[in-house]
Every structure is written in structure tokens, then in C-alpha cells.
Amino acid sequence: MKPIALFSLLACAAAAHGQDRFPTMHGERADGSILELPGSPDTPFIVIGLAYGQKAQPALEDWYEPAYLRFVAKHGLFANAYQTEVYFVPLFTGANKAAYAPSLKRFRQSAEPEVADRVVFVKDDADELRQALGLKDKDIPYFFVVDREGRIVHRASGDFTDEKLEGIEEVLLR
């Protein structure tokens, strides 16, 4: 084997090995069922939107409709070219855990059924998740594209923009 080809092969293997893994979390859906994320999806990828601060919740909600339409309802030019699962995760941590039950109750009463199936409420330890996922700012939402093996293959954060949505879509089309 040529040295350049061997080097490329080793570099790819090292990059794949070095990819971060999405930590396992368990959450509750509006119907009361428990879901493990990222779990073992039937699709090649899973998109997980996560917010763990109160100021991040409205920004996460701004992602609901465009992400749902593109990735679940399949609106868009390349929408039928990929398969993915999409979940939005409001994460309740620390003192914020007290808001879990009232927030879930309010959500059950007001959410559209199509969106409700895609929202998973999680109570967890913020420090472990912040460290594992590199979450630095609790005031913005984070988005992760995770492959079947649980590796994070793409990250985005902050307010919704078409460019960020297209960046996620680009990864799903590979």
C-alpha cells in the first residue's frame, strides 16, 4: 500500500474513533411513555435539539416547525432523500427540576399531536451533560446529529436560521 493511502486510511480511522458519543438519556413523552435517546434508531441518523435553560426554551421552540416540516413531514427539495428521527429535549436540571411536572402538564394540554410525539422531557444532571456534550451557554439551544452508533457527526447551536437547518440537512444527505 502506498504511504499516502495508508496515512489517509489511518487518519480516517483516528477521526472516526475520536468522535464524541452522545450520552444516553431517558425522558418522558407527552403520552407518558419513556424514551431512551439516542437509543437504537431505525434510521441512519437522529437529530436531537436540546435546551437546558429557561431562556433557551423559546429558541428551541422556534426550531420546532421548520425542523418538523423539513425532517418529519418531508417538505423541501431533498426531504425524501434521507431518513432521520427528530426529537426536541427540554432538559430540567438543578432547581429547574421543580418545573418539570407543571411544564409537561401544560405541554400535554397545548401541543399539536404531531409535535408532541417529537418532544421528550428529561430530568438529568446538567454538569455531566454539559461536560459530555460541550454545552457552554444555558441560554441557547443545541442541536446534534447522531449516527446509529451514537457518534455525534454534526453540531449546531443558537437561534434558528435557514443556514443551520441546511447544515443539518447537508449531513443527512451524505
FENLIN-V302327 format. One record per pair of residues at least 12 apart in sequence whose ideal C-beta (glycine too) atoms are under 6 Angstrom apart, sorted by the first residue. I is the first residue (numbers start at 1). GAP is how many residues later the second one is. D is the distance in whole Angstrom. If there is no record, write none. Layout:
((I/GAP/D) (I/GAP/D))
This chain:
((19/132/4) (20/132/5) (21/129/5) (21/130/6) (22/16/5) (22/122/6) (22/124/5) (22/128/5) (22/130/5) (23/109/5) (25/12/5) (25/97/5) (25/99/6) (27/93/4) (27/94/5) (27/95/4) (28/93/5) (29/91/6) (30/78/5) (30/86/4) (35/85/5) (38/108/5) (38/112/5) (41/44/5) (43/40/4) (43/41/5) (43/42/5) (45/39/5) (45/100/5) (45/102/6) (45/127/6) (46/39/5) (46/100/5) (47/37/6) (47/39/5) (47/98/6) (48/39/5) (48/96/5) (49/14/6) (49/39/5) (49/92/6) (49/94/5) (50/39/5) (50/41/6) (50/92/5) (51/39/6) (51/90/4) (52/39/4) (52/41/6) (52/74/6) (52/86/5) (53/85/3) (53/86/5) (55/84/4) (56/83/5) (56/84/5) (56/85/5) (59/82/5) (59/100/5) (60/81/4) (62/98/5) (63/97/5) (64/51/6) (66/99/6) (67/19/6) (71/13/5) (71/15/5) (72/14/6) (78/95/6) (81/92/6) (82/90/4) (82/91/6) (84/88/6) (86/32/6) (87/31/6) (87/33/5) (88/30/6) (88/31/5) (89/31/5) (89/33/5) (90/31/6) (91/31/5) (92/31/5) (93/33/4) (97/26/5) (100/23/5) (104/17/5) (140/17/5) (140/18/5) (142/15/5) (143/13/4) (145/23/6) (145/26/5) (153/18/6) (154/17/4))
